[in-house]
Amino acid sequence: MTEGRLDLARTLYDEAVFNGAADAPARGHRVLDSVEADLCLARGRLRHAEFLQRREEDPRELADFQRAAELYGALGDVRGEAEALFWLGTFHQVVREDTETALPLLERSYALADQVGDNLTMSYAVRHLGFADMAAGRLDDARKKLEESVALRRAIGFVAGEAAGILALAQLDHESGRRDEGLARLDEAERIAIASGANGILGWIHEARAKLT
């Protein structure tokens, strides 16, 4: 897909120079802006994965997500902007531990994703909004949001994400004093993670079980 857009940009150069198409450069810049937005988002996600492994902030992660959101917004790419805003909010929530800055970004991400029917991004955004509620002690609100996230993931067949969502609900059960329900959810999450080959999630489940039992 990226190669096709680069080829289009080359074609638009030819149209401008050889055929005199006055609007071709502007069209080419928009094509390349879409490539840059995708690249920034992809690179930012990888930097976030590195943060989760090392727990060391890379300031380029923030710059990547900011640039992606800016470009998608200018292009009118609602789906892309929703995803970029989610990751921007996650950076502030997870890396910087700045929920105040993260919340409006996550809320905007959810609204935009809902607008275009992007259930995957909605599932991520509402999950992290649930985490914010949990941290603030709003456990009933957190449960509704986390359950919505699991339902969205189940509906689109995102099985590894479903396991991660059930794990979050198990942790919420523990916070709420529902020990037996929490352990049952851990068992469910473990079964799903094993069946889907989600070994990373399985590791999280084992860590959680050690803490909760």
C-alpha positions as CSV (number, residue, x, y, z in Angstrom):
1,M,0.0,0.0,0.0
2,T,2.8,2.4,0.9
3,E,4.7,1.5,-2.3
4,G,1.5,2.3,-4.3
5,R,1.3,5.8,-2.7
6,L,4.9,6.5,-3.4
7,D,4.4,5.5,-7.0
8,L,1.4,7.8,-7.2
9,A,3.5,10.7,-5.8
10,R,6.1,10.0,-8.6
11,T,3.3,10.0,-11.2
12,L,2.0,13.3,-9.8
13,Y,5.4,14.8,-10.3
14,D,5.4,13.8,-13.9
15,E,1.9,15.2,-14.3
16,A,3.1,18.5,-12.9
17,V,6.4,18.8,-14.8
18,F,5.5,17.2,-18.1
19,N,1.8,17.7,-18.4
20,G,1.4,21.0,-16.7
21,A,-1.1,19.8,-14.0
22,A,-1.1,22.8,-11.6
23,D,-2.8,20.9,-8.8
24,A,-0.5,17.8,-9.0
25,P,2.1,18.9,-6.4
26,A,-0.6,19.7,-3.8
27,R,-2.2,16.3,-4.4
28,G,1.2,14.6,-4.2
29,H,1.9,16.3,-0.8
30,R,-1.3,14.9,0.5
31,V,-0.4,11.4,-0.6
32,L,3.0,11.7,1.1
33,D,1.4,13.2,4.2
34,S,-0.7,10.0,4.5
35,V,2.5,7.9,4.2
36,E,4.2,10.0,6.8
37,A,1.2,9.7,9.2
38,D,1.2,5.9,8.9
39,L,4.9,5.8,9.4
40,C,4.8,8.0,12.5
41,L,2.0,6.0,14.0
42,A,3.8,2.7,13.4
43,R,7.1,3.9,14.7
44,G,5.4,5.4,17.8
45,R,3.8,2.1,18.5
46,L,7.1,0.3,18.4
47,R,8.6,2.9,20.7
48,H,5.8,2.3,23.1
49,A,6.5,-1.5,23.0
50,E,10.1,-0.7,23.8
51,F,8.9,1.4,26.8
52,L,6.8,-1.5,28.1
53,Q,9.9,-3.7,27.9
54,R,12.5,-1.3,29.4
55,R,10.3,1.3,31.3
56,E,12.5,4.1,29.9
57,E,10.8,7.0,28.2
58,D,11.8,7.8,24.6
59,P,10.7,11.4,23.9
60,R,10.5,10.5,20.2
61,E,7.4,8.4,21.0
62,L,5.4,11.6,21.9
63,A,6.7,13.4,18.8
64,D,5.7,10.5,16.6
65,F,2.1,10.3,17.9
66,Q,1.7,14.1,17.9
67,R,2.8,14.3,14.2
68,A,0.5,11.4,13.2
69,A,-2.5,13.0,14.9
70,E,-1.7,16.3,13.2
71,L,-1.3,14.8,9.8
72,Y,-4.4,12.6,10.0
73,G,-6.4,15.6,11.2
74,A,-5.3,17.8,8.4
75,L,-6.1,15.0,5.9
76,G,-9.6,14.5,7.3
77,D,-8.7,10.8,8.0
78,V,-11.0,10.3,11.0
79,R,-10.1,6.6,11.5
80,G,-6.3,7.5,11.6
81,E,-6.8,10.5,13.8
82,A,-8.8,8.4,16.3
83,E,-6.0,5.8,16.5
84,A,-3.3,8.4,16.8
85,L,-5.2,10.2,19.6
86,F,-5.6,7.0,21.4
87,W,-1.8,6.4,21.4
88,L,-1.1,10.0,22.3
89,G,-3.5,9.6,25.3
90,T,-1.9,6.3,26.2
91,F,1.6,7.9,26.2
92,H,0.5,10.5,28.7
93,Q,-1.5,8.0,30.8
94,V,1.1,5.1,30.9
95,V,4.5,6.7,30.2
96,R,4.0,10.1,31.9
97,E,1.3,8.9,34.4
98,D,-0.5,12.2,33.5
99,T,-4.2,11.2,33.5
100,E,-5.4,14.8,33.3
101,T,-3.7,15.3,30.0
102,A,-4.7,11.8,28.8
103,L,-8.4,11.8,29.4
104,P,-9.6,14.3,26.8
105,L,-7.4,12.6,24.2
106,L,-8.8,9.2,25.0
107,E,-12.4,10.6,25.0
108,R,-11.9,12.3,21.6
109,S,-10.4,9.0,20.3
110,Y,-13.4,7.0,21.4
111,A,-15.8,9.6,19.9
112,L,-14.0,9.7,16.5
113,A,-13.7,5.9,16.4
114,D,-17.4,5.5,17.1
115,Q,-18.1,7.9,14.3
116,V,-16.5,5.7,11.7
117,G,-17.3,2.3,13.3
118,D,-13.8,1.5,14.3
119,N,-14.5,-1.0,17.0
120,L,-10.9,-1.9,17.6
121,T,-9.8,1.6,18.5
122,M,-13.0,2.1,20.5
123,S,-12.1,-1.0,22.5
124,Y,-8.6,0.4,23.3
125,A,-9.9,3.9,24.2
126,V,-12.7,2.7,26.4
127,R,-10.3,0.2,28.1
128,H,-7.9,3.0,29.1
129,L,-10.8,5.3,30.2
130,G,-11.8,2.4,32.4
131,F,-8.3,2.3,33.8
132,A,-8.6,6.0,34.7
133,D,-11.9,5.3,36.5
134,M,-10.3,2.4,38.4
135,A,-7.3,4.6,39.5
136,A,-9.8,7.3,40.7
137,G,-11.8,4.7,42.7
138,R,-14.8,4.9,40.3
139,L,-15.1,1.1,40.3
140,D,-18.6,0.8,38.9
141,D,-17.8,3.2,36.0
142,A,-14.6,1.3,35.4
143,R,-16.4,-2.0,35.2
144,K,-18.9,-0.8,32.6
145,K,-16.0,0.5,30.4
146,L,-13.9,-2.6,30.8
147,E,-16.9,-4.8,30.0
148,E,-17.6,-2.7,26.9
149,S,-14.0,-3.1,25.8
150,V,-14.2,-6.9,26.1
151,A,-17.5,-7.0,24.2
152,L,-16.1,-4.9,21.4
153,R,-13.1,-7.2,21.1
154,R,-15.1,-10.3,21.2
155,A,-17.4,-9.0,18.4
156,I,-14.5,-8.4,16.1
157,G,-12.6,-11.6,17.0
158,F,-9.7,-9.9,18.7
159,V,-9.1,-12.9,20.9
160,A,-5.7,-12.0,22.5
161,G,-7.2,-8.6,23.3
162,E,-10.3,-10.3,24.8
163,A,-8.0,-12.2,27.1
164,A,-6.3,-9.0,28.2
165,G,-9.6,-7.4,28.8
166,I,-10.8,-10.2,31.0
167,L,-7.6,-10.0,32.9
168,A,-8.3,-6.3,33.6
169,L,-11.8,-7.3,34.9
170,A,-10.2,-9.9,37.2
171,Q,-8.0,-7.2,38.6
172,L,-11.0,-5.0,39.1
173,D,-12.8,-7.8,40.9
174,H,-9.8,-8.0,43.2
175,E,-10.0,-4.2,43.9
176,S,-13.8,-4.6,44.5
177,G,-13.3,-7.4,47.0
178,R,-14.8,-10.1,44.7
179,R,-12.0,-12.6,45.1
180,D,-13.8,-15.7,43.8
181,E,-15.1,-13.9,40.7
182,G,-11.6,-12.5,40.1
183,L,-10.0,-15.9,40.2
184,A,-12.7,-17.3,37.9
185,R,-12.0,-14.6,35.4
186,L,-8.2,-15.3,35.6
187,D,-9.0,-18.9,34.7
188,E,-11.1,-17.7,31.7
189,A,-8.4,-15.3,30.5
190,E,-5.8,-18.0,30.8
191,R,-7.8,-20.4,28.7
192,I,-8.4,-17.8,26.0
193,A,-4.7,-16.7,26.0
194,I,-3.5,-20.3,25.7
195,A,-5.9,-21.1,22.9
196,S,-4.9,-18.0,20.9
197,G,-1.2,-18.4,21.5
198,A,-1.0,-15.0,23.3
199,N,2.1,-15.8,25.3
200,G,2.7,-12.2,26.3
201,I,-0.8,-11.9,27.8
202,L,-0.4,-15.3,29.4
203,G,2.7,-13.9,31.2
204,W,0.6,-11.0,32.5
205,I,-2.0,-13.4,33.8
206,H,0.6,-15.5,35.6
207,E,2.0,-12.3,37.2
208,A,-1.5,-11.3,38.3
209,R,-2.4,-14.7,39.7
210,A,0.8,-14.6,41.9
211,K,-0.3,-11.3,43.3
212,L,-4.0,-12.1,43.8
213,T,-3.7,-15.6,45.3
